[in-house]
Amino acid sequence: MRIAGVQMDVVLQDPQRNLARIASGLAETAKHGAELTVFPECAVPGYCFSSLEEALPFAETIPGPATEAVTRVCRELGTHALFGMLERDGARVFNAAVLVGPTGVLGSYRKVHLPYLGIDMFTSYGDRPFAVHAAGDLKVGMLICYDAAFPEASRSLALLGADLIALPTNWPPGAECTACSVINARALEIGRAHV
């Protein structure tokens, strides 16, 4: 399976513009044969909110308007997308990742490890067990950003049979060492879990 990652300029509090960029990114990656495209953490609403009250109008249910919009694009292009959003569940808000395909929502994940940054200062801790979801024949596990710093999260997904662990991120400046070191360490551990 060909997999693509899209780095995009996410605009805070402008979900319509961000969804248009997701659609454009999907069109471009599908043109090059990608069957799954991964977008950033909080790609729909943005990440750097200064309060929960400021973020609440941009939190949605899953499924909801954002997932339906991306589903339509995936259906037209025959592809899959994994993107970050804020999920509203009653009075709680979660930093979430969602896997969408031509048939709709295939799975979602709520960030478990929350640093004291951006929207994560105000969201609820993820409250679901780690899970693997099918995107065609590919078994996809999802984590978000800071989750990569904790080996057990990746190990759990590997033991559940994940072929791929997608990690949408919104790393702040100075986090380059995470990409260079921590991600490689998780990949090594996952490889050993499959041996």
C-alpha positions in Angstrom: 0.0 0.0 0.0 1.3 3.5 -0.8 1.0 5.8 2.2 1.5 9.6 2.1 2.0 12.2 4.8 0.8 15.8 4.3 2.4 18.7 6.1 0.0 21.6 5.9 -0.3 25.1 7.3 -3.2 24.5 9.7 -5.1 27.7 10.4 -6.4 28.0 14.0 -10.2 28.3 14.2 -10.8 27.9 10.5 -12.1 24.4 10.0 -13.5 25.1 6.5 -10.2 26.3 5.2 -8.4 23.4 6.8 -10.9 20.9 5.4 -10.4 22.4 1.9 -6.6 21.9 2.4 -7.2 18.2 3.5 -9.3 17.7 0.3 -6.6 19.3 -1.8 -4.0 17.2 -0.2 -6.0 14.0 -0.7 -6.5 14.9 -4.4 -2.7 15.3 -4.8 -1.7 12.2 -2.9 -4.3 10.0 -4.6 -3.1 11.3 -8.0 0.3 9.7 -7.1 -1.3 6.4 -6.0 -1.6 6.9 -2.2 -4.2 4.7 -0.6 -3.8 6.3 2.8 -2.8 9.9 3.6 -2.0 11.0 7.1 -2.6 14.7 8.1 -1.4 16.6 11.2 -2.7 16.5 14.8 -5.7 18.9 15.1 -5.7 19.4 11.3 -9.3 20.5 11.3 -9.5 23.1 14.2 -5.8 23.9 14.8 -3.9 23.2 18.0 -2.8 26.4 19.9 -6.0 27.3 21.7 -5.6 29.3 24.9 -8.7 27.9 26.7 -11.3 25.2 26.5 -14.0 27.8 26.0 -12.2 29.1 22.9 -11.9 25.5 21.5 -15.4 24.3 22.3 -17.1 25.7 19.2 -14.6 23.8 17.0 -15.1 20.4 18.7 -17.3 17.9 16.9 -18.7 14.5 17.3 -17.3 11.4 15.4 -19.0 10.9 13.0 -19.9 14.5 12.4 -19.5 17.3 9.8 -15.7 17.0 9.4 -15.7 13.2 9.0 -18.6 13.4 6.6 -16.7 16.0 4.5 -13.6 13.9 4.3 -15.6 10.7 3.7 -17.1 12.4 0.6 -13.6 13.2 -0.8 -12.3 9.7 0.1 -15.3 8.2 -1.8 -14.7 10.3 -4.9 -11.0 9.4 -4.9 -11.2 5.8 -3.6 -8.7 6.5 -0.8 -8.3 6.7 3.0 -7.4 9.6 5.3 -6.2 9.9 8.9 -6.5 13.3 10.4 -6.6 15.1 13.7 -9.6 16.9 15.2 -11.2 17.8 18.5 -13.9 15.3 19.5 -16.8 16.4 21.6 -18.4 13.8 23.8 -21.0 15.4 26.1 -19.2 18.0 28.2 -15.8 16.5 27.5 -13.4 17.4 24.6 -10.7 15.0 23.3 -7.7 15.5 21.1 -8.6 12.8 18.6 -7.4 11.2 15.4 -9.8 9.6 13.0 -9.4 7.1 10.2 -11.9 7.6 7.3 -12.4 5.8 4.1 -14.9 5.6 1.2 -17.5 4.0 3.5 -17.1 6.5 6.4 -15.4 6.4 9.8 -13.3 3.3 10.2 -11.9 4.1 13.6 -10.9 6.8 16.0 -8.4 7.4 18.8 -8.4 9.8 21.8 -4.9 11.0 22.9 -3.9 9.4 26.1 -0.7 11.3 27.0 -1.3 15.1 27.3 1.6 17.5 27.6 1.1 20.9 29.1 0.9 22.6 25.6 -1.8 24.1 23.4 -5.2 22.4 23.5 -3.8 19.5 25.4 -3.8 21.7 28.5 -7.6 21.6 28.4 -8.7 18.3 26.8 -9.7 15.1 28.7 -7.4 12.1 28.8 -8.2 9.4 26.2 -10.5 6.9 27.8 -10.5 4.0 25.3 -8.2 1.0 25.0 -5.7 1.0 22.2 -7.2 -0.5 19.0 -6.3 -1.5 15.4 -8.5 -0.6 12.5 -8.6 -1.8 8.9 -7.9 0.5 6.0 -8.3 -2.1 3.2 -5.8 -4.8 4.0 -3.7 -2.6 6.2 -4.1 -2.8 9.9 -3.7 0.7 11.3 -3.0 1.8 14.9 -3.3 5.4 15.9 -1.4 7.5 18.4 -1.0 11.3 18.6 2.2 13.3 19.0 3.4 13.0 22.7 2.0 9.4 22.9 5.2 8.4 21.0 7.3 9.2 24.1 5.7 6.2 25.9 6.9 2.8 24.6 3.8 0.8 25.9 1.4 2.7 23.7 3.3 1.5 20.5 4.0 -1.9 21.9 0.3 -2.4 22.7 -0.6 -1.6 19.1 2.1 -3.9 17.8 0.8 -6.7 19.9 -2.7 -6.1 18.5 -1.3 -6.7 15.1 -0.8 -3.2 13.7 1.0 -3.1 10.3 1.4 0.7 10.7 1.2 3.1 13.6 0.2 6.5 12.4 1.3 9.4 14.5 -0.2 12.8 13.5 1.7 15.5 15.3 2.0 19.2 16.0 5.4 19.3 17.4 6.6 22.6 18.8 10.0 24.1 17.9 12.7 22.1 19.7 11.0 18.8 19.3 13.2 17.8 16.3 14.9 15.3 18.6 11.6 13.4 18.9 11.5 12.8 15.2 15.1 11.8 15.0 15.3 9.6 18.2 12.0 8.6 19.8 10.3 7.6 16.5 13.3 5.4 15.5 13.2 3.8 19.0 9.5 3.0 18.7 10.0 1.5 15.3 12.8 -0.7 16.6 10.6 -1.9 19.5 7.7 -2.6 17.3 9.8 -4.6 15.0 11.0 -6.7 18.0 7.4 -7.2 19.1 6.6 -8.8 15.7 9.6 -11.2 15.9 
